[in-house]
Amino acid sequence: MATMTELPNTVGRQTPYHDYHAEASVLSAHLQRPIEQKIEPQSPVSLNDRRGGHFTRYVENVSVEGLVSFTRGETRVSGSRSLKTNGWVTLSTSIIEGLDVFEIITADRVVSQVSTEHPYEDGHFPDVTFLGTQFENLSVSGFPLSLTFKFDICGKRPTGDRSYLEDRTFLSGVREQTAKIADAVGLPTELKARYDERLANIDRLIEESGNGGPRGDGPKLICSVIESIGKIPIPGVESYGNVLVIPDFGSVALGEIEIGQRTYKDSEKPCVYFALTGINMKLGCVGDGVVQTPTALANGHHKP
């Protein structure tokens, strides 16, 4: 662990304070077939305090009966004051190398990275970036995937120190991305139901945005840093936005971002978090279960 020296508070009449929040884990899973086994988060690390600092963890050569394995994983979380803006910067990074899931999904290296910056003034809600997120030689049965990124899916920080979940510009962009999948021809029934539900949730948030936005814990939505996946020359394999449907294997969602709210007793406004999962697999047939890897989360508790 390394600690950071905080910059002096020199701006504004009322001194704000900030608690850093960051979490990261390499892989978690729950297999049901061909074996029943829950895989707890690998190499978990977290940051939850006002001092900030830098924390890292490593793990090597993990294998679950040869079904799910990776050669190396690394997690990092940090919090510090910006020398440029005097704001509070939180960084969460999770890296997995040598991933192999049932010999079907493989990757040399996948990185999930989230960074937020809360400005010193009117800084309850942060700017966010997912730069650093990457997929190296991600393949399906040896065929590499061609990915189109949308790093700016969250856009600029909403004006007026408002939550992302009450910003119509952001919500409309997420709705458009979600609708492209929900309305796609040939989308399997199970996925159709899931994305229709997400659309209905976004519509509720858009409606609430005119009434001060959602309150309390619970409101959240899912979007993606991946806009599209190139064609795979395997019969029956189809892509819908950031989702890959693989016959006899299941569905694979890439670059999923969960954006939600957390509330604290000493703050009038909810805090928004951003959790990025590089690969989210729902298996069915060859194996059954769920596998998520790698995951990084960042946000912050800010007052006033």
C-alpha positions as CSV (number, residue, x, y, z in Angstrom):
1,M,0.0,0.0,0.0
2,A,1.1,3.6,-0.8
3,T,-0.5,6.6,0.7
4,M,-1.0,10.0,-1.0
5,T,-0.5,13.4,0.5
6,E,-3.7,15.5,0.2
7,L,-3.6,18.9,-1.3
8,P,-4.6,21.8,1.0
9,N,-8.1,23.1,0.6
10,T,-7.8,26.5,-0.9
11,V,-11.0,27.0,-2.9
12,G,-14.4,28.0,-1.7
13,R,-15.8,29.2,1.6
14,Q,-17.3,26.0,2.8
15,T,-14.8,23.2,3.0
16,P,-16.0,20.1,1.2
17,Y,-14.9,16.6,2.1
18,H,-14.8,13.4,0.1
19,D,-14.7,9.7,0.9
20,Y,-13.2,7.5,-1.8
21,H,-15.0,4.3,-2.8
22,A,-13.5,1.7,-5.2
23,E,-13.7,-2.0,-5.7
24,A,-12.2,-4.5,-8.0
25,S,-12.0,-8.3,-8.5
26,V,-10.6,-10.5,-11.2
27,L,-13.3,-13.2,-11.6
28,S,-16.4,-14.5,-9.9
29,A,-18.7,-17.3,-11.0
30,H,-21.3,-19.8,-10.1
31,L,-21.2,-23.0,-12.1
32,Q,-24.1,-25.4,-12.0
33,R,-23.1,-27.9,-14.7
34,P,-21.1,-30.1,-15.3
35,I,-20.1,-29.4,-11.7
36,E,-21.8,-27.4,-8.9
37,Q,-19.3,-24.8,-7.7
38,K,-19.4,-21.2,-6.6
39,I,-16.2,-19.2,-7.3
40,E,-15.8,-16.3,-4.8
41,P,-14.4,-13.1,-6.2
42,Q,-10.7,-13.6,-7.0
43,S,-8.1,-11.1,-5.8
44,P,-10.7,-8.7,-4.4
45,V,-9.5,-5.2,-3.3
46,S,-11.4,-2.2,-2.1
47,L,-10.8,1.4,-0.9
48,N,-13.3,3.0,1.5
49,D,-12.0,6.0,3.4
50,R,-11.1,9.7,3.3
51,R,-7.3,9.3,3.2
52,G,-7.1,7.8,-0.3
53,G,-4.0,5.7,-1.1
54,H,-3.1,2.9,-3.5
55,F,-3.8,-0.8,-3.0
56,T,-2.9,-3.8,-5.2
57,R,-3.5,-7.5,-5.2
58,Y,-2.3,-10.4,-7.5
59,V,-3.3,-14.0,-8.1
60,E,-1.8,-16.6,-10.4
61,N,-2.7,-19.9,-12.0
62,V,-6.4,-20.4,-11.0
63,S,-8.3,-23.3,-12.5
64,V,-11.7,-24.7,-11.6
65,E,-11.4,-28.3,-12.7
66,G,-10.0,-27.1,-16.1
67,L,-13.4,-25.5,-17.0
68,V,-12.7,-21.9,-16.1
69,S,-9.1,-20.8,-15.7
70,F,-6.7,-17.9,-16.0
71,T,-2.9,-17.6,-15.6
72,R,-2.7,-14.2,-13.8
73,G,-4.9,-11.6,-12.3
74,E,-4.3,-8.1,-10.9
75,T,-6.5,-5.6,-9.1
76,R,-5.7,-2.0,-8.2
77,V,-7.7,0.8,-6.5
78,S,-6.5,4.3,-5.6
79,G,-7.8,7.6,-4.5
80,S,-5.9,11.0,-4.6
81,R,-6.3,14.7,-5.2
82,S,-5.8,16.1,-8.7
83,L,-2.7,18.3,-9.1
84,K,-4.5,19.9,-12.0
85,T,-8.0,20.7,-10.7
86,N,-7.8,20.0,-6.9
87,G,-10.7,17.5,-7.4
88,W,-10.9,14.0,-6.0
89,V,-9.8,11.2,-8.4
90,T,-10.7,7.6,-7.9
91,L,-9.3,4.8,-10.1
92,S,-10.3,1.1,-10.2
93,T,-8.6,-1.4,-12.4
94,S,-9.0,-5.2,-12.8
95,I,-6.9,-7.3,-15.2
96,I,-7.1,-10.9,-16.2
97,E,-4.6,-12.7,-18.4
98,G,-4.7,-16.2,-20.0
99,L,-8.5,-16.6,-19.7
100,D,-10.1,-19.8,-20.8
101,V,-13.7,-20.7,-20.4
102,F,-14.7,-24.2,-21.6
103,E,-12.1,-23.8,-24.4
104,I,-14.7,-21.6,-26.2
105,I,-14.1,-18.1,-24.8
106,T,-10.4,-17.2,-24.5
107,A,-8.4,-14.0,-24.2
108,D,-4.8,-13.1,-23.7
109,R,-5.7,-10.1,-21.6
110,V,-8.8,-8.2,-20.6
111,V,-8.7,-4.9,-18.6
112,S,-11.7,-3.2,-17.0
113,Q,-10.9,0.3,-15.8
114,V,-13.1,3.0,-14.3
115,S,-11.9,6.5,-13.2
116,T,-14.1,9.2,-11.6
117,E,-13.2,12.8,-10.7
118,H,-15.3,14.8,-8.3
119,P,-14.7,18.6,-8.8
120,Y,-13.9,20.7,-5.8
121,E,-16.9,23.0,-6.4
122,D,-20.3,21.6,-7.1
123,G,-18.6,18.2,-7.1
124,H,-21.2,15.8,-5.8
125,F,-21.5,14.0,-9.1
126,P,-18.3,13.1,-11.0
127,D,-16.8,13.0,-14.5
128,V,-16.2,9.4,-15.5
129,T,-13.9,7.7,-18.0
130,F,-13.4,4.1,-19.0
131,L,-10.1,4.7,-20.9
132,G,-7.7,1.8,-20.3
133,T,-10.4,-0.8,-20.8
134,Q,-9.2,-3.2,-23.4
135,F,-9.5,-6.7,-24.9
136,E,-6.4,-8.4,-26.3
137,N,-7.1,-11.4,-28.6
138,L,-10.6,-12.1,-27.2
139,S,-11.7,-15.1,-29.2
140,V,-14.6,-17.6,-29.7
141,S,-13.3,-21.0,-30.5
142,G,-10.1,-19.4,-31.8
143,F,-11.7,-16.8,-33.9
144,P,-10.8,-13.3,-32.7
145,L,-13.5,-10.7,-32.1
146,S,-13.5,-7.3,-33.7
147,L,-14.9,-4.8,-31.3
148,T,-16.1,-1.2,-31.8
149,F,-15.8,0.9,-28.6
150,K,-17.9,3.7,-27.3
151,F,-15.8,5.1,-24.5
152,D,-18.0,8.3,-24.3
153,I,-21.3,6.4,-23.6
154,C,-21.7,8.4,-20.4
155,G,-20.9,11.7,-22.1
156,K,-20.0,14.8,-20.1
157,R,-20.9,15.3,-16.4
158,P,-24.5,16.5,-16.2
159,T,-24.7,20.3,-15.6
160,G,-26.1,21.7,-12.4
161,D,-24.5,19.0,-10.2
162,R,-27.3,16.6,-11.2
163,S,-27.2,12.8,-11.2
164,Y,-26.6,10.9,-14.4
165,L,-29.8,9.0,-13.6
166,E,-31.8,12.2,-14.0
167,D,-30.0,13.6,-17.0
168,R,-32.2,13.2,-20.1
169,T,-29.3,13.5,-22.6
170,F,-27.5,10.6,-21.0
171,L,-30.6,8.5,-20.5
172,S,-31.7,9.0,-24.1
173,G,-28.3,7.8,-25.3
174,V,-28.5,4.7,-23.2
175,R,-32.1,4.1,-24.4
176,E,-31.0,4.2,-28.0
177,Q,-28.2,1.7,-27.4
178,T,-30.5,-0.6,-25.5
179,A,-33.3,-0.4,-28.0
180,K,-31.0,-1.4,-30.9
181,I,-30.6,-4.8,-29.1
182,A,-34.1,-5.1,-27.8
183,D,-35.6,-4.5,-31.3
184,A,-33.0,-6.6,-33.2
185,V,-34.4,-9.3,-35.5
186,G,-33.6,-12.8,-34.3
187,L,-32.8,-11.9,-30.7
188,P,-33.5,-14.9,-28.5
189,T,-36.7,-14.8,-26.4
190,E,-34.8,-14.7,-23.1
191,L,-32.6,-11.8,-24.2
192,K,-35.6,-10.0,-25.7
193,A,-37.4,-10.1,-22.3
194,R,-34.3,-8.9,-20.5
195,Y,-33.7,-6.0,-22.8
196,D,-37.4,-5.0,-22.9
197,E,-37.3,-4.8,-19.1
198,R,-34.2,-2.6,-19.3
199,L,-36.0,-0.3,-21.8
200,A,-39.0,0.0,-19.4
201,N,-36.6,0.9,-16.6
202,I,-34.9,3.6,-18.6
203,D,-38.3,5.0,-19.6
204,R,-39.3,5.2,-15.9
205,L,-36.0,7.1,-15.2
206,I,-36.7,9.5,-18.1
207,E,-40.2,10.1,-16.7
208,E,-38.8,10.7,-13.2
209,S,-36.1,13.0,-14.5
210,G,-38.7,15.8,-14.8
211,N,-39.6,15.4,-11.1
212,G,-36.2,15.7,-9.4
213,G,-34.9,12.3,-10.4
214,P,-35.0,8.9,-8.6
215,R,-34.4,8.8,-4.9
216,G,-32.8,6.3,-2.5
217,D,-30.9,3.1,-3.2
218,G,-31.9,0.8,-6.0
219,P,-32.3,2.8,-9.2
220,K,-29.8,1.7,-11.8
221,L,-29.4,0.9,-15.5
222,I,-27.0,-1.0,-17.7
223,C,-25.2,0.2,-20.8
224,S,-22.0,-0.8,-22.5
225,V,-18.6,0.6,-23.5
226,I,-18.8,-1.8,-26.6
227,E,-21.1,-0.6,-29.4
228,S,-20.8,-3.6,-31.7
229,I,-19.1,-6.9,-32.3
230,G,-17.9,-8.0,-35.8
231,K,-19.1,-11.1,-37.6
232,I,-17.8,-14.4,-36.4
233,P,-17.5,-17.2,-39.1
234,I,-19.1,-19.9,-36.9
235,P,-22.5,-21.2,-38.0
236,G,-25.3,-19.8,-35.7
237,V,-23.1,-17.3,-33.8
238,E,-24.8,-13.9,-33.9
239,S,-24.0,-10.5,-32.3
240,Y,-26.5,-7.9,-31.1
241,G,-24.8,-4.7,-30.1
242,N,-22.4,-5.7,-27.3
243,V,-24.0,-9.2,-26.9
244,L,-22.7,-12.4,-28.5
245,V,-25.1,-15.4,-28.8
246,I,-23.2,-18.7,-29.2
247,P,-25.3,-21.8,-29.8
248,D,-24.6,-24.6,-27.3
249,F,-22.8,-22.2,-25.1
250,G,-24.9,-19.2,-24.1
251,S,-24.7,-15.4,-24.3
252,V,-21.7,-13.2,-23.7
253,A,-22.1,-9.5,-22.9
254,L,-19.0,-7.4,-23.3
255,G,-18.1,-4.2,-21.5
256,E,-21.2,-3.9,-19.4
257,I,-21.5,-0.8,-17.2
258,E,-23.9,-0.8,-14.3
259,I,-24.7,2.8,-13.1
260,G,-26.6,3.0,-9.9
261,Q,-27.1,5.1,-6.7
262,R,-26.1,4.7,-3.1
263,T,-27.3,7.0,-0.3
264,Y,-25.6,8.2,2.9
265,K,-27.1,9.6,6.1
266,D,-24.9,12.8,6.0
267,S,-25.7,13.7,2.4
268,E,-28.8,15.1,0.9
269,K,-28.0,13.8,-2.6
270,P,-27.4,10.1,-3.7
271,C,-24.0,9.1,-4.8
272,V,-23.6,7.5,-8.3
273,Y,-21.4,4.5,-8.9
274,F,-20.0,3.0,-12.1
275,A,-19.3,-0.7,-12.2
276,L,-17.7,-2.2,-15.4
277,T,-17.5,-5.9,-16.1
278,G,-15.4,-6.8,-19.2
279,I,-17.1,-10.2,-19.9
280,N,-20.4,-11.3,-18.5
281,M,-21.3,-14.9,-19.5
282,K,-24.6,-16.7,-19.0
283,L,-23.9,-20.3,-19.9
284,G,-26.3,-22.9,-21.0
285,C,-25.8,-26.4,-22.6
286,V,-22.0,-27.2,-22.7
287,G,-22.0,-25.8,-19.2
288,D,-24.5,-24.0,-17.1
289,G,-23.9,-21.0,-14.8
290,V,-22.6,-17.5,-14.8
291,V,-19.0,-16.1,-15.1
292,Q,-18.1,-12.5,-14.7
293,T,-14.6,-11.1,-15.4
294,P,-12.9,-8.7,-14.7
295,T,-14.9,-6.1,-12.7
296,A,-14.0,-2.6,-11.5
297,L,-16.2,-0.1,-9.6
298,A,-15.6,3.5,-8.7
299,N,-17.5,6.4,-7.1
300,G,-17.3,8.7,-4.1
301,H,-19.2,10.1,-1.2
302,H,-19.0,13.8,-1.4
303,K,-20.3,16.6,0.8
304,P,-21.6,19.3,0.5
